[in-house]
Amino acid sequence: MKHTLTLILIVLAALTASAASSAEQLMARCAKAVNDAPSLTVAFTLSAGRTTSSCTMKIARQRFTMQSPDMTVWYDGTTQWTYIASDRELSITEPTADELLECNPFAIVNYYSQLYNVRTVAGQANTVELTPKRAGTSIRRATVTINPDTSLPSAINATLANGHTFSVKVTSASRGSNLPASTFVYNKTTHPAVITNDLR
């Protein structure tokens, strides 16, 4: 009986390790697809609570710009500018990797190995579950579904530390050429701000 139990435990450990390895491979391929492209243009719907917004992003590795009906965000790899059009208000921050997830759900791809444990989701071969490696992260749990043809994310669902949830559904994603650095920097001539909050 002891030998049978030992064998079962070994098999379970092997299956768990295999699932983790498969999830790591999926996320590694996804991160490579995102980072190998000179740039990506992604259109997606973002649902949070009762609100659903259509958004577009341009991503170049760690840099990005995002446009939604309510705000525009630029991030040049260090500084983030968030512009609220209705108030003509600009906030300037230097976000941590975890804080970036609040404005850029795709940042989870770049920082998954730093912040999260990963495993495949039973019955969903192309979906990976991420849970925090340490307390205090902004996301309590997330799943990333990866398009098997492109290795790019096709959906992201997350539960935040405060219990709120959001979901992202990608409607299109295309690779592009290199973009000028100014793409990822706030331009006051195109988005003039009345109020500026420099929180750096």
Order of alpha helices (4+ residues) and beta strands (2+ residues): alpha-beta-beta-beta-beta-beta-beta-alpha-alpha-beta-beta-beta-beta-beta-beta
